[in-house]
Amino acid sequence: MVRIIQYRKLCNGCNACVELDPARWRISKSDGKSILVGGAENNGFTTLLASDGEYELSKLAEQRCSLKVIRVHKV
């Protein structure tokens, strides 16, 4: 399993995560920030447990995030 964590409040909507994995990330029409599709928000953090198959793309999204608000860990 892979845990993806996003601190959405600091997202600037650069779109890097969406370009890498549009099935997992979207840009919100209301505020222009990225949304972790399927994630649950709690205390400003959006978290998702995903399959191991999503690790590589998610790790790339973490690396390319301009503000480093995405974290990916194997669990």
ABEGO torsion letter per residue (X at the ends): XBBBBBBAAABAGAGAAAAABAAABBBBAAAGBBBBBGBBBBGGBBBBBBBAAAAAAAAAAAAABAAGABBBBBX
